[in-house]
Amino acid sequence: MARRRRNGSEGGVSLDSLMDAMTNVVAVLILVLVLVQADVSQTVQRFIDDLKPATPEEVEQARQRVVSLKDKRQNRLEILEAAAPDPRAIEQEKRELALLEKEVGDNRKLLADRQQVVKLEQKLRQDRNAEKQKTDKLQEQIAKLEAMLDATPVKVSKPDVVTIPASRPIPEGAKIYYAYVFDGRVHLIDPFTPLDLFEREFRMEKNDWEVQRIKRPGADVYRYSAGRIMNHFKGFDWGNRRGQKVELVSQPHWGHLRIRITPNASSGGTTTEELADRNSPFHQAVKSLARVRNAVLMFRVHPNSFDTYLAARPLADIVNLPAGWEAWWGKTYEFVIPDLSIKPTAKPPEPAGGPPKGPQPPKLDPTLD
């Protein structure tokens, strides 16, 4: 007996449930996608709404940055498209790089040396400032002492007897200044300033003066004519500010020229009474001479003014100026201009009375005391 065939629906699996499930999943996904899309749109819209508009400056900066990026891109494209460097060029670059590295090392060494020099300079500057402070303090003390000294009156004494202290010779190379003491006044004589002025003027003008060249073994001798020289120095400014008369003198039979300094006996110099004042001309002159190297002051004292000398001499001792004195009757100072030969125009006169008879006392050189 034949079997009955079952319906296909009864023997197979039903797909309806699967289709329903898939449909539901797809629907859910679509719904989720719609919701996400809506949320993204809202977020983008809110971002756009909250975004501040760019200013013209920001736009210009962005444009310039774009241009700069394009230039960089173009440069890099050119580098990529350029041919590979030559190996010799690479070696040359390596050598130059090595030289640069060596130069950098040398520069670092020099920089270290420079730092040492800067430190040394700073130390020396500090030492100098410290010494300057010490010097300023000493100068202040000296100024105070000088002020006290100026305020102290000098006691003028008039002893009846003048003693001669132990003497010592004048040092070799000393610059001797003179103080002429006569008629109650002391006059400082400076022979160096007029001599320096004469020699300077002579060097500038000597080519215009008559000169005779005499040949001699070792060195020739030049003899000038005195006439033009004397005319040139008439009215010459000898730089004397003490009221003294300075003049160039000559005689026809002389083979040299002399400078003569004549003090003003009536109103020049410093009187005995004025010597008690620390601001007197002689006191200031002595203080200046004390600062001159190798300066020596020689007093030439007339017999009528020993009291004036005794008032003036302590001023030299106060400033430690080496000094001496000698009796003197003359009232003018005169000295020969060295290293200048003049052609005589007359014979020297015969000495009156002939040579002195009998032994003569030796000539004594001036000394310090």
C-alpha positions in Angstrom: 0.0 0.0 0.0 1.5 3.3 -1.1 2.5 6.0 1.5 0.9 9.4 1.6 3.3 12.3 0.7 3.5 14.9 3.3 2.9 18.6 2.5 6.1 20.6 1.9 5.1 23.0 4.6 5.0 20.4 7.1 8.3 18.8 6.3 10.4 22.2 5.7 11.6 25.0 8.0 9.6 28.2 8.1 11.4 31.5 7.2 8.8 33.8 8.3 10.2 34.4 11.7 13.6 35.0 10.3 12.3 37.5 7.8 10.4 39.3 10.6 13.5 39.5 12.7 15.6 40.8 9.9 12.9 43.3 9.0 12.8 44.6 12.6 16.6 44.9 12.7 16.8 46.8 9.5 14.0 49.0 10.7 15.8 49.7 13.9 19.0 50.5 12.1 17.2 52.8 9.7 15.6 54.5 12.7 19.0 54.8 14.5 20.6 56.2 11.3 17.9 58.7 10.9 18.3 59.8 14.5 22.1 60.0 14.2 21.8 62.0 11.0 19.4 64.4 12.7 21.8 64.8 15.7 24.9 65.3 13.4 23.0 67.9 11.4 22.0 69.7 14.6 25.6 69.6 15.9 27.1 70.9 12.7 24.5 73.6 12.5 25.2 74.6 16.1 29.0 74.5 15.4 28.4 76.8 12.4 26.2 79.1 14.4 28.8 79.3 17.2 31.7 79.8 14.8 33.0 83.5 14.9 33.5 85.1 11.5 37.1 85.6 10.5 38.5 89.1 10.6 40.3 90.6 7.5 43.6 90.2 9.3 43.1 86.6 9.9 42.0 86.0 6.3 45.2 87.8 5.1 47.3 85.7 7.5 45.7 82.5 6.2 46.3 83.7 2.6 49.9 84.4 3.3 50.3 81.0 5.0 48.8 79.4 1.9 51.3 81.2 -0.3 54.2 80.2 2.0 53.1 76.5 2.0 52.8 76.6 -1.8 56.4 78.1 -2.0 57.7 75.4 0.3 55.9 72.7 -1.7 57.4 74.1 -4.9 60.9 74.2 -3.4 60.7 70.6 -2.2 59.4 69.6 -5.6 62.4 71.3 -7.2 64.7 69.5 -4.8 63.1 66.2 -5.6 63.3 66.8 -9.3 67.0 68.1 -9.1 69.8 65.8 -10.1 71.7 63.9 -7.5 74.8 65.8 -6.2 78.2 64.9 -7.7 80.4 62.8 -5.3 83.2 65.4 -5.7 80.8 68.1 -4.6 79.8 66.0 -1.6 83.5 65.5 -0.7 84.1 69.3 -1.1 81.1 70.0 1.2 82.5 67.5 3.8 85.9 69.3 3.7 84.2 72.7 4.2 82.1 71.2 7.0 85.3 70.0 8.7 86.9 73.4 8.3 83.8 75.0 9.8 83.9 72.6 12.7 87.6 73.4 13.3 86.9 77.2 13.1 84.1 76.8 15.6 86.5 75.0 18.0 89.0 77.8 17.5 86.3 80.4 18.1 85.3 78.7 21.3 88.9 78.8 22.5 89.1 82.5 21.6 85.9 83.1 23.4 87.3 81.4 26.5 90.4 83.5 26.2 88.3 86.6 25.8 86.3 85.8 28.9 89.6 85.5 30.8 90.6 88.9 29.5 87.3 90.4 30.5 87.7 89.0 34.0 91.2 90.4 34.2 90.0 93.8 32.9 87.2 93.8 35.5 89.7 93.0 38.3 92.2 95.7 37.1 89.3 98.2 37.0 88.3 97.3 40.5 91.9 97.7 41.7 92.1 101.0 39.9 88.9 102.3 41.5 90.2 101.1 44.9 93.5 103.0 44.4 91.6 106.0 43.2 89.5 106.1 46.3 92.7 105.9 48.4 94.2 108.7 46.4 91.1 110.8 46.7 91.2 110.4 50.5 94.9 111.3 50.6 94.2 114.4 48.4 91.5 115.4 50.8 93.8 115.1 53.8 96.6 117.0 51.9 94.0 119.8 51.1 93.0 120.0 54.8 96.6 120.1 55.9 97.4 122.8 53.3 94.4 124.8 54.5 95.5 124.5 58.1 99.0 125.5 57.0 97.7 128.5 55.1 95.8 129.6 58.1 98.8 129.4 60.4 100.7 132.8 60.5 104.4 132.8 60.0 106.4 134.3 62.8 108.8 136.9 61.5 111.9 137.3 63.6 114.7 139.8 63.2 117.8 138.4 64.8 121.0 140.4 64.9 123.2 137.4 64.0 123.0 135.2 60.9 124.6 131.8 61.3 125.9 129.7 58.4 124.8 126.1 58.7 126.7 123.1 57.4 126.7 123.2 53.7 126.4 120.5 51.0 127.1 120.6 47.3 124.2 121.2 44.8 123.3 117.9 43.2 124.4 117.4 39.6 121.6 118.1 37.1 119.7 120.3 39.5 117.5 123.1 38.1 118.7 126.2 40.1 116.1 129.0 40.6 117.1 132.2 42.3 115.5 134.4 44.9 117.0 137.9 44.9 116.6 139.6 48.3 117.2 143.3 48.5 115.5 146.5 49.7 113.1 144.6 51.9 111.7 142.5 49.1 112.3 139.0 47.8 112.0 138.4 44.0 111.8 134.9 42.4 114.0 134.6 39.3 113.0 131.9 36.7 115.8 131.5 34.1 114.4 128.5 32.4 111.2 129.9 30.9 112.8 132.8 28.9 115.6 130.4 27.7 113.1 127.9 26.4 111.1 130.7 24.6 114.3 132.0 23.1 115.5 128.6 21.8 112.1 127.8 20.3 111.9 131.2 18.5 115.6 130.8 17.4 114.9 127.4 15.8 112.0 128.8 13.8 113.8 132.0 12.6 117.5 131.0 12.3 117.4 130.3 8.6 116.8 134.1 8.0 119.8 135.2 10.0 123.4 135.7 8.9 125.6 132.8 9.8 129.3 132.0 9.3 130.3 128.4 9.0 133.8 127.7 10.4 135.2 124.2 9.6 136.9 122.5 12.4 137.9 118.9 13.1 135.2 116.9 14.6 132.4 119.4 14.2 131.9 122.7 12.3 131.2 125.9 14.2 128.4 128.3 13.2 128.7 132.0 14.2 125.7 134.2 13.8 125.6 138.0 13.5 124.0 139.6 16.5 122.3 142.5 14.7 119.3 140.8 13.2 118.8 138.6 16.3 118.7 141.6 18.6 116.3 143.4 16.3 114.0 140.4 16.2 113.7 140.1 19.9 112.9 143.7 20.6 109.4 143.7 22.2 109.4 139.9 22.4 107.0 138.3 24.9 109.3 136.5 27.4 106.4 135.0 29.3 107.3 136.8 32.6 104.2 137.5 34.7 106.1 138.9 37.8 106.5 142.4 36.6 110.2 141.8 35.8 112.0 143.2 32.8 113.5 140.5 30.5 115.8 141.5 27.7 118.4 140.1 25.3 121.7 141.9 25.7 125.0 141.9 23.7 128.2 143.7 23.4 130.3 144.2 20.2 133.2 142.3 21.6 131.2 139.4 23.0 131.1 136.0 21.3 127.8 135.2 22.9 124.4 136.6 23.8 122.9 137.0 27.3 119.5 137.2 28.8 119.1 139.7 31.6 116.2 139.7 34.1 115.7 142.8 36.2 113.2 142.7 39.1 111.0 145.7 39.8 112.7 147.1 42.9 109.8 149.4 43.9 106.7 147.3 43.5 107.7 143.8 42.5 108.3 140.7 44.6 107.0 140.2 48.1 107.8 142.4 51.1 108.8 141.2 54.5 105.4 141.9 55.9 103.6 140.1 53.1 105.7 136.9 53.7 103.5 136.2 56.8 100.5 135.7 54.4 100.3 132.1 53.1 98.8 133.5 49.9 101.6 135.8 49.1 103.2 135.6 45.6 106.5 134.2 47.0 104.7 131.6 49.1 102.7 130.4 46.0 105.9 130.4 43.9 107.8 128.2 46.4 104.9 125.7 46.5 105.0 125.5 42.7 108.8 125.0 42.7 108.5 122.1 45.2 106.6 120.2 42.5 109.4 120.7 39.9 111.7 117.8 39.6 115.4 118.5 40.7 114.4 122.1 41.6 116.8 124.0 43.9 116.3 127.6 45.3 119.3 129.7 45.8 118.8 132.9 47.8 121.1 135.9 46.9 120.9 138.2 49.8 121.8 141.8 49.8 123.3 143.0 53.2 120.4 145.4 53.7 117.7 142.6 53.7 118.9 139.7 55.9 115.7 140.0 57.9 113.7 139.6 54.7 115.7 136.5 53.9 115.1 135.0 57.4 111.4 135.5 56.9 111.4 133.9 53.4 113.7 131.0 54.1 111.3 128.9 56.3 108.8 128.8 53.4 111.2 126.7 51.4 111.9 124.4 54.4 108.2 123.9 55.0 107.6 122.5 51.4 111.0 120.5 51.5 112.5 122.6 48.7 116.3 122.3 48.8 117.8 125.8 49.3 120.9 127.7 50.0 122.0 131.3 50.2 124.9 133.6 49.4 125.7 137.2 50.0 125.1 139.3 46.9 125.2 142.9 46.0 123.8 142.9 42.5 120.1 143.5 41.7 119.9 141.9 38.2 120.3 138.3 37.0 122.1 137.7 33.8 123.2 134.4 32.1 124.8 133.4 28.9 122.7 131.6 26.2 124.5 128.2 25.8 125.4 126.6 22.4 125.0 129.9 20.5 128.2 131.5 19.0 128.1 135.2 18.0 130.7 136.8 15.7 132.3 139.7 17.6 132.6 143.1 15.8 135.2 144.7 18.1 138.2 143.7 20.2 137.7 143.3 23.9 138.8 146.3 26.0 142.0 146.1 28.1 141.4 145.3 31.8 141.7 148.5 33.9 144.6 148.5 36.3 146.1 145.3 34.9 145.9 141.9 36.5 145.4 141.7 40.3 148.6 141.3 42.3 149.2 138.8 45.0 147.4 135.5 45.8 143.7 135.5 45.3 141.1 133.6 47.4 139.6 130.6 45.6 136.2 131.0 44.1 133.6 129.2 46.1 130.7 127.5 44.3 127.2 128.0 45.8 126.1 125.3 48.2 122.9 124.1 49.9 122.4 124.3 53.7 
